[in-house]
C-alpha cells in the first residue's frame, strides 16, 4: 500500500484512494465505477468518477472523487471534488452515477487537492448535502459529530449506493432461486386469500363478473351464494 497517499482524519480513521491500495480491489459482485459518467440532479454531465476514497479500518467506500468537466470546473487544469458515497446513486440500467445537486451546486463544492483530507473539508462537503450539518458546522460542533462517529451517517452508506447494481448483477442461479421463492410466496398468498378463517370470518375472493346473493335456506339459515358466468371452456366440459 502506498503510505504517502493515506490520510488520517481528526478522529483517527485512515482514508486512502482505492488505486493506492495495492492489496485491495473492488469486491466481487460490485461494479468498479471509476471512469463512469456523473450526472447532476438536473440532468447535466458534471464529470467522471476519478477515484474512490476508502475507509481502510472499516473497509468501506466513503467518497467518490469526481473529476469535473471543464465547463463545471470553470478553472484551468483538472479540478476534483468529493461526493459522499451514500448521497449519490447508480442509474438503473446505465453506467452513470447521479448526484442530488444541480450542476451549479456541484460547481460550488470545495476542490479536493489529493494531498490531505481534513475534517473541516469533510464538513464543508457534507454541508452541501445536508442543511442540518450546515447548522452544526456553523455552530462549531465538529467535535460532537466526530464523537458520534462521523461516518455513521446515511451519506456514507456505500451498501445503499451499490445495492441496486448488485441486485442487477446477481448470477443466473440466484435469479432463478429468487424467482422460485417469489412464485411460491405468490401461491401461498393466493391460497390465503382464497379462504381465510380469522376470528370466525371466512373470506372468498369474488371476481368482477360474479354476483353475490344472500338467501335463506330450507333449514332457516342465511346462506351466501356466489354465481359465476359459465365460460366457453366450462360449456365444452359439461
LINTAZI-V296114 format. One record per helix or strand of 2 or more residues. SS is the DSSP state (~ for helix, > for strand). FROM is the first residue (numbers start at 0). LEN is the number of residues. If there is no record, write none. Layout:
((SS FROM LEN) (SS FROM LEN))
This chain:
((~ 2 3) (> 5 3) (> 13 4) (~ 17 3) (> 36 3) (> 44 11) (> 59 9) (~ 69 4) (> 79 5) (~ 84 3) (> 87 3) (> 95 4) (~ 102 5) (~ 118 9) (~ 130 8) (~ 141 7) (~ 153 3) (~ 157 11) (~ 171 23) (> 195 3) (> 200 3) (> 210 6) (> 221 6) (~ 231 6))
